[in-house]
């Protein structure tokens, strides 16, 4: 399955590590450092020019896996080619409803 993040951007649900609320998480220094380092590395993709309400962290698989392996397990292994952070104008609650499952 795929998750529509807004505009014309979709990501495979199996690649999603987490969906985070920007208002609640950017109060943490660790989150701010993570987002700054991701932006410096060129890993941040803005889905819309509107004010972002959430960010989605994805692990990019080197190859497509149709098994039950989770994105978190792949991120810890050599199977994960890298990471992308998507800034979305949609709230985490809206993204969760779009997925139809608990991420």
URNOR-V787725 format. One record per helix or strand of 2 or more residues. SS is the DSSP state (h for helix, s for strand). FROM is the first residue (numbers start at 1). LEN is the number of residues. If there is no record, write none. Layout:
ss=SS from=FROM len=LEN
ss=SS from=FROM len=LEN
//
This chain:
ss=s from=2 len=5
ss=s from=9 len=4
ss=h from=13 len=3
ss=s from=16 len=6
ss=h from=22 len=4
ss=h from=29 len=12
ss=s from=44 len=3
ss=s from=54 len=8
ss=h from=71 len=6
ss=s from=80 len=9
ss=h from=92 len=8
//
